[in-house]
Amino acid sequence: MKKSLRDALVARLSGYDRAVEIGVGREPSVAAALADRGVDVVAVDVHDFPVPEGVSFVRDDVFARADASDVGPYADADVVYALNVPVELHRPAAEVARRADADFLFTTLGYDEPSIPVARESLPGDTLYAAERGRRDQRTRRDSPGRSQG
């Protein structure tokens, strides 16, 4: 991942207290940088992957979690995000985020259009999509008045 894109993603996501990355895989640089900024980060994947210090890892399947009775590792998340997420994960990931009352932000594989209603944000070299349905009230962001700076 290019440094300019990683830095833009980290800047955008660092306003949240607790973040969950879906499909961390072998590229935990955004999760690591968020943890370095004091964000509580949980990395999730269907396979076990090592994550940097300061990042928690949970093996979980977002497809199964979308229909499960509890939201598991997504509970208490302020934002759920996924990078280079394939189109078949858009709906289940958005559903899990909605059920957790969290924002869902994601990038696609580059050639895919989002399969869910989104707002678009330009980043250096990519587009960040924010799911429109179930988006958390912006007053819950860390930098909002009345929010504890923990």
C-alpha positions, 0 to 999 in steps of 0.5 A: 500500500502506498504511504500516501493512501495509508496515511490518508486512511489513518487520518480519516479513521483515527477520529474513532475510539474503537475500530474493527478491520475486516479481512486484515490479511497480510497487510496490517499497516493501517491497523498498526498506525491506528493503534499507534494513534491510540485507537483500540483496533481489532483485526478480523480475518477468516484465517490466522494472521500475525498482527502488530503489537497494540492490535488484537486479532480475532478469527471470524467470518463476516458472512456467518456473523451477519446472520448470527445472534450476536455481533461478536468482535464488532460489538462496541465498534465505532467504525468497521472498515475493510480495505480492498474488499470484494463485492460479495463482502459489502452487504454482510460487512455493512449488516454487521456494522449496522447491527453494531451501530458503527460506521462502515467504511471500505475500499474496493478492489479498484474495478468493483463498484459498491453493491450497497448505497454509499457516499464517496470520499476521494483519497490519494490513489483510491476512493473510500466508501461510507455505507449510507444505511446505518451510519453512526451519528457523527457526534459519536466521533472522538473529536466531537464536543461532549465526547470523552477524550479518554 
